[in-house]
Structure formats: structure tokens, C-alpha cells
Amino acid sequence: MANQIMAVVGCIIAYVISLFVPLKDDEEANTTNMWSVMFLVPGIISLTQMFLMILVYKYDTPIYYSIQKDDENYKNAMSMIYKTSLLQDDDETSKPLVTQPNQKELSWAEIFSPPYRHSLIVCLTLSVVHQATGISSVTFYSNEIFMEGMTGAEAETAARLGTLTTGGIAFAATLITSYLLKILGRKPILVFGILSMGITLGFLFNYSLQNDPGMVKIFICLFVFLFNLTIAGILWIYASETLSAKGVALVAQINMIAVLIFGC
């Protein structure tokens, strides 16, 4: 869930920065310099990441070294990630759940073979459902949704505050999910998410027909909460726990294709 949490945090940072961008109706504002700053912020973050990857996190993942049969770097990477006492513990149940050295990597043919085919189909289906819920459309058109019924600077301010609000809701939901996973597991949360989001979309459809922007905004926030509470992060947990690296990569690719299909 750490990946999903940081993804949401990144969105919130972008939403906060947008609050300082001059409004469209502000004729005295010089937006040229502001856009330069907008490009500078991720540039600084990228340079920081490069510094950390070169000087601090020097090793690749233990699984990569395991596949390459590089026992020395495998041990070095493991000792950097986990406590030394944990690695030396004789109790197998307390050791980290990572691929052991010299384990064979699955080929593409093996991924589609009967022993692994079922889990691949399940994860690919979840990957499509992940976007078929409509979350990309909500994200892409959130400004128009929150500007409904307003004009000028008021509408632009409402759009920015609305997207920031949904970012905060997504962050809160993701934190709750990290706790619920330990209690409920994966499948119950997925089933609840798909059912509750379907009902929420039904209400959104109804209030959209009634031209009720207030209720539409409320149910948009509820939908964002339910999405991030359930399928948003659990998809990737489920995939990483049941598939090999090639399988997870395929699921991610299908997810991007689904974004293009359902987000337009």
C-alpha cells in the first residue's frame, strides 16, 4: 500500500501547488514564470531521486539478484533492506518473504500455462475493472464537475479546491485500507468496493439527470473514497502476491490500455 499512499501524496502536492497559480481572470498576473516553477518542482524531485539511487540505495532488488544468481549482491541487498538479526534468525516464519537465491524466473510461456493461467486471468480482469469503474473519467473531468453552476474566478477556485479535497479523501481512504487489509483480507474488500462503487455511480447518474450539481459533487467525493478504499491499491497487492514479475508487468500494461479506453 506504500506505493498507493505515495501516489496519492504526489497528487495532493500537485493540487496544493495549483492553488498558487494565478487565476485566469487575474490580468495583472504573470503566469509565464509560474509555469517555469511548475516544471522546476518535479525536476528537483527527479534529481533528488537520482542522488539517492546512486549514493544511498546502491543495490537492485533482492529478487533481481536472485534471478541473476548473484548471491553476493543478493545478500548485500537483503542486509540493507532488512535487519541483520532477522536474516540470521533460524525461525523460517520470521524471515522476509522474498525469492530465495537462484530461483528460476518464469518464462512467458509458463505464465500462460495452466499452473499460473488462472491467477493471471483474475489479475488481468481486476486490472480492467480498476479503470472500468470510471475513476479516470472522474479524474480527467473533475475540474468541469466542480465548476458546474459557477463562472469566472469562482468556478476556477472551486475546481482547484475540489480536486484538492478529493486528493485528501483519497489519502485518508488509502490509510484506512492499509489497516483493513490485516483484518479483512483482499477479496472481501474488493467485493465491497465493486458493489458500493456500482451503487454510487447509479446515484451519480440519477443526480446528473436531475441537474443537481451539489449532490453530484458529494457522490463524486464518496466515489473517490470508495475507489481508494478498495480496488485502487489492492489490485497491485493482489497481483504482486500471485504473479511473477512478467505477470505484474502485463497487468500494468493492460491497466494503461484500460485508462485510454475508459478515461476518454
Salt bridges, closest charged atoms under 4 A:
GLU92 OE2 - LYS95 NZ 3.42
GLU105 OE2 - LYS246 NZ 2.90
GLU110 OE1 - LYS104 NZ 3.08
GLU156 OE2 - ARG160 NH2 2.81
GLU241 OE2 - ARG186 NH2 2.54
